[in-house]
Amino acid sequence: MSNLIEQAKKTAAYTAVDENFPAHAKVVGIGSGSTVVYVAERIGQLANKAEFVCIPTGFQSKNLIIDNGLNLGTIEQYPELDIAFDGADEVDTLLNLIKGGGACLFQEKLVAVASKKFIAVADFRKKSPQYLGTNWTQGVPIEVVPCAWVKVSADLKRMGAETVTLREGGKAKAGPVVTDNNNFLLDAHFGEIKNVSALHSEIKALVGVVETGLFVNMTDKVYYGNEDGSFECVQK
């Protein structure tokens, strides 16, 4: 990745924190991803960082919080957050998101819905020209109870999914990815998603589905790092 893009991601993340971090924040959500690394870095530079607690969305974000000298808490302790920052795999023109490429979608969504304000930061490649499923073609991540994955896969195909894949662990693990919640992940590609809300509701209604990676109507602003080193902010 070029230095310009990396610098743009850093600028976008720093600006997202500078423009949105509440003056008297008590509870802050921090997600994961290459751009959120810079969000955590910036929050770690705040003079009042001893005055608030940070809630992680998974293993990587927990480490980001610790590494930047921030106070670590849990969503069980603090179920109401002032603000949360996270990345995205794709963003449509209505600021709906696909998330879950890093397998943390359930906890990411839990933190996002518990937050008064939700800010996404990403690089320009995550910005869809219109619909979700255009740039991100690996499929919508769907967290499922392990014993239900075969049944849910068949249901998704009947719903119109072009492909449904059980996400594998890769070179370091024989067998499927196991989430932080001990579930499996299916990646279901539906092509361009023109009605994100309807698709989310239909998938969520399937027995065995824990959560989808479709974040509908949840995002207040998205900060993008651009290819030329600049950044832009898009809001509703």
C-alpha positions in Angstrom: 0.0 0.0 0.0 1.4 3.4 -0.9 2.6 5.8 1.8 0.0 8.4 0.5 -2.9 6.0 1.3 -1.5 5.1 4.7 -1.0 8.8 5.5 -4.6 9.4 4.3 -5.9 6.7 6.6 -4.1 8.2 9.5 -5.4 11.7 8.7 -8.9 10.4 8.4 -8.8 8.6 11.7 -7.2 11.4 13.6 -9.8 13.9 12.2 -12.6 11.5 13.1 -11.5 11.6 16.7 -10.7 15.3 16.7 -14.1 16.3 15.3 -16.3 13.8 17.1 -14.9 12.8 20.5 -17.2 14.1 23.2 -15.6 16.5 25.6 -16.9 14.6 28.6 -17.0 11.1 27.2 -17.1 8.4 29.8 -17.4 5.2 27.7 -15.9 4.8 24.2 -16.1 1.9 21.8 -13.1 1.0 19.7 -13.3 -1.5 16.8 -10.7 -3.2 14.7 -9.1 -2.9 11.3 -6.0 -1.1 9.8 -7.6 2.4 10.0 -8.9 2.0 13.5 -5.3 1.4 14.6 -4.8 5.2 14.1 -8.1 5.9 15.9 -6.8 4.1 19.0 -3.5 5.9 18.6 -5.2 9.3 18.5 -7.4 8.5 21.5 -4.4 7.4 23.4 -2.9 10.9 22.9 -5.8 12.6 24.6 -4.8 14.4 27.8 -7.9 13.2 29.7 -7.6 9.5 28.8 -7.7 8.5 32.4 -11.2 9.8 32.6 -13.0 7.4 30.3 -13.1 3.6 29.7 -12.8 1.9 26.3 -14.9 -1.1 25.2 -13.4 -3.5 22.6 -15.2 -5.3 19.8 -12.9 -8.3 19.8 -9.4 -9.5 20.4 -7.5 -7.0 18.2 -9.3 -4.0 19.5 -8.7 -5.2 23.1 -5.0 -5.1 22.4 -5.2 -1.7 20.7 -6.8 -0.3 23.9 -4.1 -1.8 26.1 -1.2 -0.9 23.8 -2.3 2.8 23.8 -2.5 3.0 27.6 -6.3 3.3 27.7 -8.7 2.0 30.3 -10.2 -1.3 29.3 -13.8 -2.2 30.1 -16.5 -4.6 28.9 -19.9 -4.1 27.4 -21.4 -6.0 30.3 -20.0 -3.3 32.7 -20.9 -0.4 30.4 -23.9 -1.2 28.2 -24.3 2.5 27.2 -21.6 4.2 25.2 -21.1 7.8 24.3 -19.4 7.1 21.0 -17.9 4.2 19.0 -15.3 4.2 16.2 -14.9 1.2 13.8 -13.9 0.3 10.3 -15.9 -1.1 7.4 -15.6 -3.6 4.6 -17.9 -1.6 2.3 -20.1 1.5 2.7 -23.0 2.3 0.4 -24.4 5.8 -0.5 -26.8 5.6 2.4 -24.0 4.8 4.9 -25.1 1.2 5.4 -22.1 -1.0 6.0 -20.9 -4.5 5.4 -18.7 -5.6 8.3 -17.3 -8.9 9.5 -14.4 -9.5 7.2 -12.3 -9.8 10.4 -14.9 -12.1 12.0 -15.9 -9.8 14.8 -19.3 -8.7 13.4 -21.5 -9.6 16.4 -19.5 -7.8 19.0 -18.9 -4.9 16.6 -22.7 -4.5 16.1 -23.4 -4.9 19.9 -21.0 -2.0 20.6 -22.4 0.1 17.7 -26.0 -0.2 18.7 -25.1 0.6 22.4 -23.5 3.9 21.3 -25.1 7.3 21.1 -22.9 8.0 18.0 -21.2 5.6 15.6 -18.3 6.8 13.4 -16.8 4.6 10.7 -13.3 5.1 9.3 -12.0 3.4 6.1 -9.9 3.9 3.0 -11.4 4.9 -0.3 -11.6 1.3 -1.6 -14.4 0.6 0.8 -16.7 3.2 -0.7 -19.3 1.7 -3.0 -20.5 3.7 -6.0 -24.0 2.9 -4.9 -25.0 -0.5 -3.5 -23.4 -2.9 -1.0 -22.0 -6.0 -2.6 -20.4 -4.1 -5.5 -16.8 -3.8 -4.2 -17.1 -6.4 -1.4 -17.8 -9.5 -3.3 -16.7 -12.1 -0.7 -20.3 -12.1 0.6 -22.2 -10.8 3.6 -20.7 -12.3 6.8 -23.2 -14.2 8.8 -22.5 -15.6 12.3 -24.3 -18.9 12.8 -24.6 -21.5 15.6 -22.2 -24.3 14.5 -24.8 -27.1 14.2 -27.0 -24.9 12.0 -24.6 -24.0 9.3 -25.7 -26.6 6.7 -29.4 -25.7 7.2 -28.7 -22.0 7.1 -26.6 -22.3 4.0 -29.4 -24.1 2.2 -31.9 -21.4 3.4 -29.6 -18.6 2.1 -29.4 -20.2 -1.4 -33.1 -20.4 -1.5 -33.2 -16.7 -0.7 -31.1 -16.0 -3.7 -27.5 -16.1 -2.6 -25.3 -16.7 -5.5 -22.7 -18.4 -3.3 -22.5 -19.4 0.4 -19.2 -20.3 1.9 -18.3 -21.6 5.3 -15.3 -19.5 6.2 -12.2 -21.6 6.7 -9.4 -21.0 9.2 -6.6 -20.9 6.7 -3.1 -22.2 6.9 -2.8 -22.0 10.6 -6.0 -23.9 11.4 -7.7 -27.0 10.0 -11.4 -26.4 9.8 -13.6 -23.3 10.0 -13.1 -19.9 11.6 -14.5 -19.9 15.1 -15.7 -16.4 16.3 -15.0 -14.9 19.7 -18.5 -16.2 20.6 -17.6 -19.8 19.5 -19.8 -19.7 16.4 -19.1 -20.3 12.6 -19.2 -17.7 9.8 -20.9 -18.0 6.5 -20.1 -15.6 3.7 -23.2 -15.2 1.4 -22.9 -13.3 -1.8 -26.1 -11.8 -3.1 -24.7 -9.5 -5.7 -25.7 -5.8 -5.4 -27.9 -5.3 -2.4 -30.6 -2.8 -3.2 -32.7 -3.2 0.0 -30.2 -3.7 2.8 -32.8 -3.5 5.6 -35.0 -6.2 4.0 -32.1 -8.6 3.4 -30.8 -8.2 6.9 -34.3 -8.9 8.4 -34.8 -11.9 6.2 -31.4 -13.4 7.1 -31.8 -12.6 10.8 -35.1 -14.4 10.9 -33.5 -17.7 10.0 -33.2 -20.1 12.9 -29.5 -20.6 13.7 -28.4 -17.1 12.6 -26.9 -15.1 15.5 -26.2 -11.9 13.5 -25.5 -10.5 10.1 -22.7 -8.2 9.0 -25.2 -5.8 7.5 -25.2 -2.6 9.5 -28.4 -0.8 8.6 -29.1 2.8 9.5 -26.5 2.9 12.3 -23.7 5.1 11.0 -23.6 8.8 11.7 -20.5 9.7 9.6 -17.8 7.9 7.5 -14.3 9.3 7.2 -12.4 8.0 4.1 -8.7 8.2 3.5 -8.2 8.9 -0.3 -5.7 7.6 -2.8 -4.0 11.0 -3.1 -3.4 11.4 0.6 -6.5 13.6 1.3 -9.5 12.5 3.3 -13.3 13.2 3.1 -16.1 13.0 5.5 -19.6 11.8 4.5 -22.6 12.1 6.8 -26.3 11.7 6.6 
